[in-house]
Amino acid sequence: MSAAPRGERALKFSIVIPYKQRLDNIRLALASLAEQTLDADEFEVIVGAMEYAPEFTEACREFAGRLRLTAVHSAADWQVGLARNLALRQATGEIVVCLDADMILPPDCLSTLYERYYAYGQRVCVAGQMIDYDNNADDVTSVTVHPFAHYRETLAALSEGGGARSDPRLSAEHVIPWAYAWTAFVAVPRVLAEEHGLTFDLAFTGYGVEDLEWAYRIARTGTPIVMAPEVWGVHLPHLRNVAANRETERRNYRYFVGKWPEYDVELAAAFGDFEANGLAREYRAALREAAGAPGLSLAAVRGSVQGEETLFLGALSDGRGVPKDVGALLDTGAPHEVLPLAGLALPYEDGAFAECRVLAPVTRLPDRYLDAVLAEAGRVARAVRRD
């Protein structure tokens, strides 16, 4: 990412859009950006395009003179994190806004976002509402596209009476800070991204989770992540196969848990990000009760027992190495790993262990969590034993 040339006023926003083969939707998204009340000289639009397509180039040409529009192209296979990173590297604006090619914004959106959240240099990550986004609930096999005038009327109708407020993330207490920062519409100061290397992890492939892990790293910097009721856009439908998306999502969550093993992460991997946010307080209390004493916590321990790869779930850890009750069972000198996880979701491959031993402390969890632990134990081990 680069700074504005010397003597040139810094742009307020860099709008970063990942793109491939959604020509109708990105044309509508660009049209909504071209009608922003914020002066066109105060923001730029950068598209990370994972294709070389003359149709896309022609669509961009339609906005010449209306938008500061740059497209960065790659012939690599589709990967949303790579598409975003291609665009991020070109960003010069004060605030980076990650926007999906399927989002259209009301005319006052960018001016409202800046005036209410960034006008005084605030270091905050802002998640905007995503109206009509169903969070990958149903297959979409066909899409009807209307002229932009139709969507202009939709945006105007939603703006009446103070704006739209139907995003389900507004209806629940915000407990896990990164669980709501979906990158279809989220903003972060560019300097924060530069200071902490906040590009997207390319180990995530296919649908899902790469944005949560990115937001997780933002939260680790101490940056507040907030929902902005006044800032919203409408999510346009696109073709979608839910089963295929769920499969890559499960794989990506497994990587997320392995990279950042902790209780909130495994809770999201087991139940979903939105659901985990609602369960977080209950789950944290259940973990404390299961551990039974201050200073102790549940841990997953892997190691060798009589030469066989073995996993222990529900070991009581004081944070200082292998728990004593498990350490006595492990083969002397064999490699081991201790992770701060109860076992709801594990970073291991199917059948990775000869045996998983489910220890008594974890069986004190409420049924919904214990059921998840037992299911995950059965996935990663060829045999499961409750000690």
Secondary structure in CASP SS format (residue, H / E / C, confidence):
PFRMAT SS
TARGET T0000
AUTHOR 0000-0000-0000
METHOD secondary structure of the structure
MODEL  1
M C 1.00
S C 1.00
A C 1.00
A C 1.00
P C 1.00
R C 1.00
G C 1.00
E C 1.00
R C 1.00
A C 1.00
L C 1.00
K C 1.00
F E 1.00
S E 1.00
I E 1.00
V E 1.00
I E 1.00
P E 1.00
Y E 1.00
K C 1.00
Q C 1.00
R C 1.00
L H 1.00
D H 1.00
N H 1.00
I H 1.00
R H 1.00
L H 1.00
A H 1.00
L H 1.00
A H 1.00
S H 1.00
L H 1.00
A H 1.00
E C 1.00
Q C 1.00
T C 1.00
L C 1.00
D C 1.00
A H 1.00
D H 1.00
E H 1.00
F E 1.00
E E 1.00
V E 1.00
I E 1.00
V E 1.00
G E 1.00
A E 1.00
M C 1.00
E C 1.00
Y C 1.00
A C 1.00
P H 1.00
E H 1.00
F H 1.00
T H 1.00
E H 1.00
A H 1.00
C H 1.00
R H 1.00
E C 1.00
F C 1.00
A E 1.00
G C 1.00
R C 1.00
L E 1.00
R C 1.00
L E 1.00
T E 1.00
A E 1.00
V E 1.00
H E 1.00
S C 1.00
A C 1.00
A C 1.00
D C 1.00
W C 1.00
Q C 1.00
V H 1.00
G H 1.00
L H 1.00
A H 1.00
R H 1.00
N H 1.00
L H 1.00
A H 1.00
L H 1.00
R C 1.00
Q C 1.00
A C 1.00
T C 1.00
G C 1.00
E C 1.00
I E 1.00
V E 1.00
V E 1.00
C E 1.00
L E 1.00
D C 1.00
A C 1.00
D C 1.00
M E 1.00
I E 1.00
L C 1.00
P C 1.00
P C 1.00
D C 1.00
C H 1.00
L H 1.00
S H 1.00
T H 1.00
L H 1.00
Y H 1.00
E H 1.00
R H 1.00
Y H 1.00
Y C 1.00
A C 1.00
Y C 1.00
G C 1.00
Q C 1.00
R C 1.00
V C 1.00
C E 1.00
V E 1.00
A E 1.00
G E 1.00
Q E 1.00
M E 1.00
I E 1.00
D C 1.00
Y C 1.00
D C 1.00
N C 1.00
N C 1.00
A C 1.00
D C 1.00
D C 1.00
V E 1.00
T C 1.00
S C 1.00
V C 1.00
T C 1.00
V C 1.00
H C 1.00
P C 1.00
F H 1.00
A H 1.00
H H 1.00
Y H 1.00
R H 1.00
E H 1.00
T H 1.00
L H 1.00
A H 1.00
A H 1.00
L H 1.00
S H 1.00
E C 1.00
G C 1.00
G C 1.00
G C 1.00
A C 1.00
R C 1.00
S C 1.00
D C 1.00
P H 1.00
R H 1.00
L H 1.00
S H 1.00
A C 1.00
E C 1.00
H C 1.00
V C 1.00
I C 1.00
P C 1.00
W C 1.00
A C 1.00
Y C 1.00
A C 1.00
W C 1.00
T C 1.00
A C 1.00
F E 1.00
V E 1.00
A E 1.00
V E 1.00
P E 1.00
R H 1.00
V H 1.00
L H 1.00
A H 1.00
E H 1.00
E H 1.00
H H 1.00
G C 1.00
L C 1.00
T C 1.00
F C 1.00
D C 1.00
L C 1.00
A C 1.00
F C 1.00
T C 1.00
G C 1.00
Y C 1.00
G C 1.00
V C 1.00
E H 1.00
D H 1.00
L H 1.00
E H 1.00
W H 1.00
A H 1.00
Y H 1.00
R H 1.00
I H 1.00
A H 1.00
R H 1.00
T C 1.00
G C 1.00
T C 1.00
P C 1.00
I E 1.00
V E 1.00
M E 1.00
A E 1.00
P E 1.00
E E 1.00
V E 1.00
W E 1.00
G E 1.00
V E 1.00
H E 1.00
L C 1.00
P C 1.00
H C 1.00
L C 1.00
R E 1.00
N C 1.00
V H 1.00
A H 1.00
A H 1.00
N H 1.00
R H 1.00
E H 1.00
T H 1.00
E H 1.00
R H 1.00
R H 1.00
N H 1.00
Y H 1.00
R H 1.00
Y H 1.00
F H 1.00
V H 1.00
G H 1.00
K H 1.00
W C 1.00
P C 1.00
E C 1.00
Y H 1.00
D H 1.00
V H 1.00
E H 1.00
L H 1.00
A H 1.00
A H 1.00
A H 1.00
F H 1.00
G C 1.00
D H 1.00
F H 1.00
E H 1.00
A H 1.00
N H 1.00
G H 1.00
L H 1.00
A H 1.00
R H 1.00
E H 1.00
Y H 1.00
R H 1.00
A H 1.00
A H 1.00
L H 1.00
R H 1.00
E H 1.00
A H 1.00
A H 1.00
G C 1.00
A C 1.00
P C 1.00
G C 1.00
L C 1.00
S E 1.00
L E 1.00
A E 1.00
A E 1.00
V E 1.00
R E 1.00
G E 1.00
S E 1.00
V E 1.00
Q C 1.00
G C 1.00
E E 1.00
E E 1.00
T E 1.00
L E 1.00
F E 1.00
L E 1.00
G E 1.00
A E 1.00
L E 1.00
S E 1.00
D C 1.00
G C 1.00
R C 1.00
G C 1.00
V C 1.00
P C 1.00
K H 1.00
D H 1.00
V H 1.00
G H 1.00
A C 1.00
L C 1.00
L C 1.00
D C 1.00
T C 1.00
G C 1.00
A C 1.00
P C 1.00
H C 1.00
E E 1.00
V E 1.00
L E 1.00
P C 1.00
L C 1.00
A C 1.00
G C 1.00
L C 1.00
A C 1.00
L C 1.00
P C 1.00
Y C 1.00
E C 1.00
D C 1.00
G C 1.00
A C 1.00
F E 1.00
A C 1.00
E E 1.00
C E 1.00
R E 1.00
V E 1.00
L C 1.00
A H 1.00
P H 1.00
V H 1.00
T H 1.00
R H 1.00
L C 1.00
P C 1.00
D H 1.00
R H 1.00
Y H 1.00
L H 1.00
D H 1.00
A H 1.00
V H 1.00
L H 1.00
A H 1.00
E H 1.00
A H 1.00
G H 1.00
R H 1.00
V H 1.00
A E 1.00
R C 1.00
A C 1.00
V E 1.00
R E 1.00
R E 1.00
D C 1.00
END
